Amino acid sequence: MLTLHGFSSSNYYNIVKHCLLHKGVPFDEHLVYPGMPELVALSPAGKVPALTTASGTTLSESSVLIEYIEEAYPDKPLLPKDPEQRAQVRQVMKMAELYLELPARRLLPAVLGNVPVSDAVKKEVRLTLDKGTASLGQLARFKPWVCGDELSLADIYLRYVLAIPKLVGPSQLQWDVLPAVPGLAEWDARMAEDAVSKQVDADQQANMKEFMAYVGKAMGGAKQEDN
C-alpha cells in the first residue's frame, strides 16, 4: 500500500492525490506539515508531498511522484503514447509551474499572514504571470482538455497550479487569471465538476481550518525568534 505524506490544503499534495484517485490506486494518507521533524525524514528538503511506495522506498517532489505513479500504475494512463504528445503535456506542466504557480507564491505571505509586499515585487510577479498566461494561451487547446481530447497530467497539474494565482490575484494584483486565457474559465469549471476534483476539494476544505491554525502558530513563533 502506498502512503502519501502531506496535507490536503497543499496544492502540490493534491496534484499527486488526484492522480492516485483518478487511477484508482489504493493509498493511505499521513498528515504532516512543513516544519515537522518527521517530514525531513520523508523529504530531504522538508517539502510536501512525499510518497512511500509499497516496497518502502520514500520519494519526494510532486513531478517525480506523478511520473512514478504513471510508470508503476499504467492503467488509465495520463500521458499519451506518442513521444511528442507526451512532451507537449510536460511542456504545459513546466510552463504553468514556472510562470504561474511559483511567481504567484511570492504573494502568499500577504494573503495568509497579512505580511506587506512591496509594489516592486507585485509588479515583477505580474510581469511573470502575464508571460505565463500568454504561454498557456499559445500552448493549450481546451478541446475539451488542455492538450486535446483526452484528460492528461497537464489538466491535473494545471488545475492545482492555478490555485495560487486564483488565490492571490484578486486581492494583491486586482487581477483574475481565468479571463486572461481564452477557454481557461470554461475548462476550470469543467474540471471542478469531475468527481475526483470534488473529493479533493472537499478534503481541502476540511483541512483548511487546521492548516491555517498551524500557519498562524508557525508565523507567531518566527516573529518571537526575530524579536
VEXDREN-2710 file (C-alpha; in Angstrom, 1 decimal):
% VEXDREN-2710
k/r/px/py/pz
1/MET/0.0/0.0/0.0
2/LEU/1.3/3.4/-0.9
3/THR/1.4/6.2/1.7
4/LEU/1.0/9.8/0.7
5/HIS/2.5/12.3/3.2
6/GLY/1.4/15.9/3.5
7/PHE/-1.8/17.8/4.0
8/SER/-4.9/18.4/1.9
9/SER/-4.5/22.2/1.8
10/SER/-1.4/21.9/-0.3
11/ASN/-1.9/22.2/-4.0
12/TYR/1.2/20.1/-4.8
13/TYR/-0.1/17.3/-2.4
14/ASN/-3.4/17.5/-4.3
15/ILE/-1.8/17.0/-7.7
16/VAL/-0.5/13.7/-6.6
17/LYS/-3.6/12.7/-4.7
18/HIS/-5.8/13.5/-7.8
19/CYS/-3.6/11.2/-9.9
20/LEU/-3.9/8.4/-7.4
21/LEU/-7.6/8.7/-7.2
22/HIS/-8.1/9.0/-10.9
23/LYS/-6.2/5.8/-11.5
24/GLY/-7.9/4.0/-8.6
25/VAL/-4.6/3.2/-6.9
26/PRO/-5.2/2.4/-3.2
27/PHE/-3.2/4.6/-0.8
28/ASP/-3.1/5.8/2.8
29/GLU/-2.7/9.4/3.8
30/HIS/-0.3/10.6/6.5
31/LEU/-0.9/14.1/7.8
32/VAL/2.3/16.1/8.2
33/TYR/3.1/19.8/7.9
34/PRO/6.2/21.6/6.8
35/GLY/8.5/22.2/9.8
36/MET/7.7/18.9/11.5
37/PRO/10.9/16.9/12.1
38/GLU/9.3/13.7/10.7
39/LEU/8.8/15.3/7.3
40/VAL/12.6/15.8/6.9
41/ALA/13.0/12.0/7.2
42/LEU/10.5/11.6/4.4
43/SER/11.5/14.5/2.1
44/PRO/15.2/15.7/2.2
45/ALA/14.1/19.3/1.6
46/GLY/11.3/19.1/4.1
47/LYS/8.7/19.7/1.4
48/VAL/5.2/18.3/0.9
49/PRO/4.3/15.9/-0.6
50/ALA/6.3/12.7/-0.2
51/LEU/5.3/9.2/-1.1
52/THR/6.3/5.9/0.4
53/THR/6.0/3.1/-2.1
54/ALA/4.7/-0.5/-1.4
55/SER/8.3/-1.6/-1.1
56/GLY/9.1/1.1/1.5
57/THR/11.1/3.5/-0.7
58/THR/10.3/7.1/0.0
59/LEU/10.2/9.7/-2.8
60/SER/9.6/13.4/-2.9
61/GLU/8.8/16.3/-5.3
62/SER/5.4/16.2/-6.9
63/SER/6.6/16.0/-10.5
64/VAL/8.7/12.9/-9.6
65/LEU/5.8/11.3/-7.8
66/ILE/3.3/11.6/-10.6
67/GLU/5.9/10.3/-13.1
68/TYR/6.5/7.3/-10.8
69/ILE/2.7/6.7/-10.4
70/GLU/2.3/6.9/-14.2
71/GLU/5.0/4.3/-14.7
72/ALA/4.2/2.0/-11.8
73/TYR/0.5/2.0/-12.3
74/PRO/0.0/2.2/-16.1
75/ASP/-3.8/1.5/-16.1
76/LYS/-5.8/4.6/-17.0
77/PRO/-2.7/6.4/-18.4
78/LEU/-2.4/10.2/-18.0
79/LEU/0.3/10.6/-20.6
80/PRO/-0.2/10.0/-24.4
81/LYS/1.7/7.1/-26.1
82/ASP/3.3/9.4/-28.7
83/PRO/6.6/10.9/-27.5
84/GLU/5.9/14.3/-29.0
85/GLN/2.5/14.5/-27.4
86/ARG/3.9/13.4/-24.1
87/ALA/6.5/16.2/-24.4
88/GLN/3.7/18.7/-25.1
89/VAL/1.9/17.6/-21.9
90/ARG/5.1/18.1/-19.9
91/GLN/5.7/21.4/-21.6
92/VAL/2.4/22.8/-20.3
93/MET/3.1/21.4/-16.8
94/LYS/6.6/23.0/-16.6
95/MET/5.4/26.3/-18.0
96/ALA/2.5/26.5/-15.6
97/GLU/4.7/25.8/-12.6
98/LEU/7.5/28.2/-13.6
99/TYR/5.4/31.2/-14.8
100/LEU/2.1/30.9/-12.9
101/GLU/2.4/29.0/-9.6
102/LEU/5.9/30.0/-8.4
103/PRO/5.7/33.7/-9.1
104/ALA/2.2/33.9/-7.5
105/ARG/3.5/32.0/-4.5
106/ARG/5.6/35.1/-3.7
107/LEU/2.4/36.9/-2.7
108/LEU/1.1/34.1/-0.4
109/PRO/2.5/35.8/2.8
110/ALA/0.4/38.8/2.1
111/VAL/-2.7/36.7/1.9
112/LEU/-2.1/34.1/4.6
113/GLY/-0.2/36.2/7.1
114/ASN/-1.0/39.8/6.2
115/VAL/2.7/40.4/5.5
116/PRO/3.2/43.6/3.4
117/VAL/4.6/43.0/-0.1
118/SER/6.2/45.9/-2.0
119/ASP/4.8/47.3/-5.2
120/ALA/8.1/46.4/-6.9
121/VAL/7.6/42.7/-6.1
122/LYS/3.9/42.9/-7.2
123/LYS/5.0/44.4/-10.5
124/GLU/7.6/41.7/-11.0
125/VAL/5.1/39.0/-10.2
126/ARG/2.5/40.4/-12.6
127/LEU/5.0/40.6/-15.4
128/THR/5.9/36.9/-15.0
129/LEU/2.2/35.9/-14.7
130/ASP/1.5/37.8/-17.9
131/LYS/4.3/35.7/-19.5
132/GLY/2.6/32.6/-18.1
133/THR/-0.9/33.4/-19.4
134/ALA/0.5/34.3/-22.8
135/SER/2.4/31.0/-23.0
136/LEU/-0.7/29.0/-21.8
137/GLY/-2.8/30.7/-24.4
138/GLN/-0.4/29.6/-27.1
139/LEU/0.0/26.0/-25.9
140/ALA/-3.4/25.0/-24.5
141/ARG/-6.1/23.6/-26.8
142/PHE/-9.1/23.1/-24.4
143/LYS/-10.7/20.7/-26.9
144/PRO/-12.0/19.9/-24.3
145/TRP/-8.9/19.2/-22.3
146/VAL/-5.7/21.2/-22.1
147/CYS/-3.8/19.1/-24.7
148/GLY/-6.7/17.7/-26.7
149/ASP/-9.5/15.2/-26.4
150/GLU/-8.0/13.1/-23.5
151/LEU/-7.6/14.2/-19.9
152/SER/-3.8/14.2/-19.1
153/LEU/-1.3/15.1/-16.4
154/ALA/-1.4/18.6/-17.9
155/ASP/-5.1/19.0/-16.7
156/ILE/-4.4/17.8/-13.2
157/TYR/-1.2/19.8/-12.8
158/LEU/-2.7/23.0/-14.2
159/ARG/-5.8/22.7/-12.0
160/TYR/-3.8/22.8/-8.8
161/VAL/-1.1/25.1/-10.0
162/LEU/-3.8/27.7/-10.8
163/ALA/-5.0/27.6/-7.1
164/ILE/-2.2/30.0/-6.1
165/PRO/-2.7/32.8/-8.8
166/LYS/-6.5/32.4/-8.3
167/LEU/-6.0/33.0/-4.5
168/VAL/-3.6/35.9/-4.6
169/GLY/-4.5/37.7/-7.9
170/PRO/-7.7/39.4/-7.0
171/SER/-6.6/40.9/-3.6
172/GLN/-2.9/41.6/-4.4
173/LEU/-2.9/42.5/-8.1
174/GLN/-6.6/43.3/-8.8
175/TRP/-6.3/40.6/-11.5
176/ASP/-8.1/37.4/-12.3
177/VAL/-6.1/34.6/-14.1
178/LEU/-9.2/32.9/-15.5
179/PRO/-10.3/35.5/-18.1
180/ALA/-6.6/36.1/-19.1
181/VAL/-6.6/32.9/-21.2
182/PRO/-9.4/32.2/-23.7
183/GLY/-11.1/29.0/-22.8
184/LEU/-9.5/28.7/-19.3
185/ALA/-12.6/29.6/-17.3
186/GLU/-14.7/27.0/-19.1
187/TRP/-12.1/24.4/-18.7
188/ASP/-11.6/25.2/-15.0
189/ALA/-15.4/24.8/-14.4
190/ARG/-15.4/21.5/-16.3
191/MET/-12.5/20.2/-14.1
192/ALA/-14.3/21.3/-10.9
193/GLU/-17.3/19.1/-11.9
194/ASP/-15.1/16.0/-12.0
195/ALA/-15.9/13.5/-9.2
196/VAL/-12.2/13.3/-8.2
197/SER/-11.9/17.1/-8.1
198/LYS/-14.9/17.3/-5.8
199/GLN/-13.4/14.8/-3.4
200/VAL/-10.1/16.6/-3.3
201/ASP/-11.8/19.9/-2.9
202/ALA/-13.9/18.6/0.0
203/ASP/-10.8/17.2/1.8
204/GLN/-9.0/20.5/1.2
205/GLN/-11.9/22.5/2.8
206/ALA/-12.0/20.1/5.8
207/ASN/-8.3/20.6/6.4
208/MET/-8.2/24.4/5.9
209/LYS/-9.0/25.5/9.5
210/GLU/-6.4/23.2/11.0
211/PHE/-3.8/24.3/8.4
212/MET/-4.4/28.0/9.0
213/ALA/-4.1/27.4/12.7
214/TYR/-0.8/25.7/12.1
215/VAL/0.4/28.6/9.8
216/GLY/-0.6/31.1/12.5
217/LYS/1.3/29.3/15.2
218/ALA/4.4/28.9/12.9
219/MET/4.4/32.6/12.0
220/GLY/3.9/33.6/15.6
221/GLY/6.9/31.5/16.6
222/ALA/9.0/33.1/13.8
223/LYS/8.1/36.6/14.9
224/GLN/9.2/35.8/18.5
225/GLU/12.5/34.5/17.2
226/ASP/13.0/37.7/15.3
227/ASN/12.4/39.9/18.4
END
